[in-house]
């Protein structure tokens, strides 16, 4: 089972990562977000920052749909994320190895080609 501290540790271990001050966690590389706490919005209620759920950049709609359809117990989305290459992941059902893979992939896609 992973948690917000695992996300923080894994993200900060990557090159050129900046942590943005927030109620939960929010990490960027090159000014682009790659993993952050899920700001849950329920109609008629105030927004709640969920640190048990991470929003991950996945690159494109095809990858998003593959994750949502392939592992619906792990990944989900919300109407406000339609059209964006982002998925939400339930940290409590992830092990640390899988979380490291997801965070690393999101970071690599947002960072772009490494400078030599």
Phi and psi restraints in degrees (value plus and minus 20) as a CYANA .aco file:
   2 UNK   PHI    -118.6   -78.6
   2 UNK   PSI     143.0   183.0
   3 UNK   PHI    -166.0  -126.0
   3 UNK   PSI    -196.2  -156.2
   4 UNK   PHI     -80.7   -40.7
   4 UNK   PSI     -55.9   -15.9
   5 UNK   PHI     -86.9   -46.9
   5 UNK   PSI     -54.4   -14.4
   6 UNK   PHI     -84.6   -44.6
   6 UNK   PSI     -63.1   -23.1
   7 UNK   PHI     -78.8   -38.8
   7 UNK   PSI     -68.5   -28.5
   8 UNK   PHI     -78.9   -38.9
   8 UNK   PSI     -69.5   -29.5
   9 UNK   PHI     -81.2   -41.2
   9 UNK   PSI     -65.6   -25.6
  10 UNK   PHI     -86.9   -46.9
  10 UNK   PSI     -63.5   -23.5
  11 UNK   PHI     -85.1   -45.1
  11 UNK   PSI     -64.6   -24.6
  12 UNK   PHI     -90.4   -50.4
  12 UNK   PSI     -35.8     4.2
  13 UNK   PHI     -98.1   -58.1
  13 UNK   PSI     -31.9     8.1
  14 UNK   PHI    -108.1   -68.1
  14 UNK   PSI     133.8   173.8
  15 UNK   PHI     -87.7   -47.7
  15 UNK   PSI     123.6   163.6
  16 UNK   PHI      42.1    82.1
  16 UNK   PSI       6.3    46.3
  17 UNK   PHI    -109.4   -69.4
  17 UNK   PSI     117.8   157.8
  18 UNK   PHI    -137.7   -97.7
  18 UNK   PSI     111.2   151.2
  19 UNK   PHI    -114.7   -74.7
  19 UNK   PSI     107.0   147.0
  20 UNK   PHI    -112.5   -72.5
  20 UNK   PSI     115.7   155.7
  21 UNK   PHI     -82.9   -42.9
  21 UNK   PSI     105.2   145.2
  22 UNK   PHI    -175.8  -135.8
  22 UNK   PSI     154.1   194.1
  23 UNK   PHI     -88.6   -48.6
  23 UNK   PSI     -45.1    -5.1
  24 UNK   PHI    -140.8  -100.8
  24 UNK   PSI    -135.6   -95.6
  25 UNK   PHI    -150.9  -110.9
  25 UNK   PSI     130.8   170.8
  26 UNK   PHI    -179.5  -139.5
  26 UNK   PSI      93.7   133.7
  27 UNK   PHI    -141.9  -101.9
  27 UNK   PSI     119.9   159.9
  28 UNK   PHI    -154.0  -114.0
  28 UNK   PSI     135.1   175.1
  29 UNK   PHI    -154.1  -114.1
  29 UNK   PSI     110.0   150.0
  30 UNK   PHI      38.4    78.4
  30 UNK   PSI      10.6    50.6
  31 UNK   PHI      59.4    99.4
  31 UNK   PSI     -16.1    23.9
  32 UNK   PHI    -133.3   -93.3
  32 UNK   PSI     109.0   149.0
  33 UNK   PHI     -87.1   -47.1
  33 UNK   PSI     119.9   159.9
  34 UNK   PHI    -147.5  -107.5
  34 UNK   PSI     -43.2    -3.2
  35 UNK   PHI    -175.7  -135.7
  35 UNK   PSI     114.1   154.1
  36 UNK   PHI    -174.6  -134.6
  36 UNK   PSI     145.8   185.8
  37 UNK   PHI     -86.1   -46.1
  37 UNK   PSI     125.3   165.3
  38 UNK   PHI     -96.8   -56.8
  38 UNK   PSI      96.8   136.8
  39 UNK   PHI    -105.8   -65.8
  39 UNK   PSI      67.7   107.7
  40 UNK   PHI     -89.2   -49.2
  40 UNK   PSI     110.9   150.9
  41 UNK   PHI    -141.5  -101.5
  41 UNK   PSI      92.2   132.2
  42 UNK   PHI    -127.3   -87.3
  42 UNK   PSI     106.3   146.3
  43 UNK   PHI     -71.4   -31.4
  43 UNK   PSI     113.0   153.0
  44 UNK   PHI      63.9   103.9
  44 UNK   PSI     -21.3    18.7
  45 UNK   PHI    -145.5  -105.5
  45 UNK   PSI     141.9   181.9
  46 UNK   PHI     -92.5   -52.5
  46 UNK   PSI     127.1   167.1
  47 UNK   PHI     -79.8   -39.8
  47 UNK   PSI     119.5   159.5
  48 UNK   PHI    -142.2  -102.2
  48 UNK   PSI     108.4   148.4
  49 UNK   PHI    -103.2   -63.2
  49 UNK   PSI      97.1   137.1
  50 UNK   PHI    -118.7   -78.7
  50 UNK   PSI      87.8   127.8
  51 UNK   PHI    -105.9   -65.9
  51 UNK   PSI     -21.6    18.4
  52 UNK   PHI    -110.8   -70.8
  52 UNK   PSI     -21.9    18.1
  53 UNK   PHI    -151.2  -111.2
  53 UNK   PSI     111.3   151.3
  54 UNK   PHI    -128.6   -88.6
  54 UNK   PSI     121.3   161.3
  55 UNK   PHI    -114.9   -74.9
  55 UNK   PSI     108.2   148.2
  56 UNK   PHI    -141.2  -101.2
  56 UNK   PSI     117.8   157.8
  57 UNK   PHI     -96.2   -56.2
  57 UNK   PSI     111.5   151.5
  58 UNK   PHI    -139.7   -99.7
  58 UNK   PSI     -20.7    19.3
  59 UNK   PHI      79.2   119.2
  59 UNK   PSI     -72.2   -32.2
  60 UNK   PHI    -178.0  -138.0
  60 UNK   PSI     151.1   191.1
  61 UNK   PHI     -84.5   -44.5
  61 UNK   PSI     -55.0   -15.0
  62 UNK   PHI     -83.4   -43.4
  62 UNK   PSI     -64.4   -24.4
  63 UNK   PHI     -85.6   -45.6
  63 UNK   PSI     -60.4   -20.4
  64 UNK   PHI     -78.2   -38.2
  64 UNK   PSI     -70.7   -30.7
  65 UNK   PHI     -84.4   -44.4
  65 UNK   PSI     -57.4   -17.4
  66 UNK   PHI     -81.7   -41.7
  66 UNK   PSI     -63.3   -23.3
  67 UNK   PHI     -87.6   -47.6
  67 UNK   PSI     -65.4   -25.4
  68 UNK   PHI     -82.6   -42.6
  68 UNK   PSI     -62.6   -22.6
  69 UNK   PHI     -98.7   -58.7
  69 UNK   PSI     -54.7   -14.7
  70 UNK   PHI     -97.7   -57.7
  70 UNK   PSI     -51.5   -11.5
  71 UNK   PHI    -160.9  -120.9
  71 UNK   PSI      46.7    86.7
  72 UNK   PHI     -86.0   -46.0
  72 UNK   PSI     -38.3     1.7
  73 UNK   PHI     -95.8   -55.8
  73 UNK   PSI     -38.8     1.2
  74 UNK   PHI    -125.1   -85.1
  74 UNK   PSI     -64.7   -24.7
  75 UNK   PHI    -130.1   -90.1
  75 UNK   PSI     126.3   166.3
  76 UNK   PHI    -170.8  -130.8
  76 UNK   PSI     154.7   194.7
  77 UNK   PHI    -159.9  -119.9
  77 UNK   PSI     156.4   196.4
  78 UNK   PHI    -159.7  -119.7
  78 UNK   PSI     136.8   176.8
  79 UNK   PHI     -71.8   -31.8
  79 UNK   PSI     -56.2   -16.2
  80 UNK   PHI     -86.7   -46.7
  80 UNK   PSI     -31.1     8.9
  81 UNK   PHI    -124.6   -84.6
  81 UNK   PSI     -16.3    23.7
  82 UNK   PHI     -79.0   -39.0
  82 UNK   PSI     114.1   154.1
  83 UNK   PHI      63.8   103.8
  83 UNK   PSI     -20.5    19.5
  84 UNK   PHI    -132.9   -92.9
  84 UNK   PSI     123.4   163.4
  85 UNK   PHI    -101.1   -61.1
  85 UNK   PSI      42.1    82.1
  86 UNK   PHI    -154.1  -114.1
  86 UNK   PSI     122.0   162.0
  87 UNK   PHI    -150.5  -110.5
  87 UNK   PSI     137.7   177.7
  88 UNK   PHI    -123.0   -83.0
  88 UNK   PSI     121.5   161.5
  89 UNK   PHI    -146.1  -106.1
  89 UNK   PSI     114.4   154.4
  90 UNK   PHI    -101.1   -61.1
  90 UNK   PSI      88.2   128.2
  91 UNK   PHI     -81.6   -41.6
  91 UNK   PSI     -54.3   -14.3
  92 UNK   PHI     -83.9   -43.9
  92 UNK   PSI     -39.3     0.7
  93 UNK   PHI    -124.7   -84.7
  93 UNK   PSI      -9.5    30.5
  94 UNK   PHI    -124.0   -84.0
  94 UNK   PSI     125.4   165.4
  95 UNK   PHI    -114.4   -74.4
  95 UNK   PSI     147.0   187.0
  96 UNK   PHI     -83.5   -43.5
  96 UNK   PSI     -56.5   -16.5
  97 UNK   PHI     -82.8   -42.8
  97 UNK   PSI     -64.3   -24.3
  98 UNK   PHI     -87.9   -47.9
  98 UNK   PSI     -60.2   -20.2
  99 UNK   PHI     -80.7   -40.7
  99 UNK   PSI     -63.5   -23.5
 100 UNK   PHI     -80.3   -40.3
 100 UNK   PSI     -60.4   -20.4
 101 UNK   PHI     -83.4   -43.4
 101 UNK   PSI     -66.8   -26.8
 102 UNK   PHI     -85.7   -45.7
 102 UNK   PSI     -65.3   -25.3
 103 UNK   PHI     -85.1   -45.1
 103 UNK   PSI     -62.7   -22.7
 104 UNK   PHI     -83.6   -43.6
 104 UNK   PSI     -61.3   -21.3
 105 UNK   PHI     -84.9   -44.9
 105 UNK   PSI     -64.0   -24.0
 106 UNK   PHI     -81.9   -41.9
 106 UNK   PSI     -64.5   -24.5
 107 UNK   PHI     -79.5   -39.5
 107 UNK   PSI     -66.9   -26.9
 108 UNK   PHI     -83.2   -43.2
 108 UNK   PSI     -60.0   -20.0
 109 UNK   PHI     -88.0   -48.0
 109 UNK   PSI     -59.0   -19.0
 110 UNK   PHI     -96.5   -56.5
 110 UNK   PSI     -51.4   -11.4
 111 UNK   PHI     -91.0   -51.0
 111 UNK   PSI     -56.7   -16.7
 112 UNK   PHI      62.0   102.0
 112 UNK   PSI    -189.9  -149.9
 113 UNK   PHI     -80.1   -40.1
 113 UNK   PSI     114.7   154.7
 114 UNK   PHI     -91.5   -51.5
 114 UNK   PSI     120.3   160.3
 115 UNK   PHI     -96.8   -56.8
 115 UNK   PSI     115.7   155.7
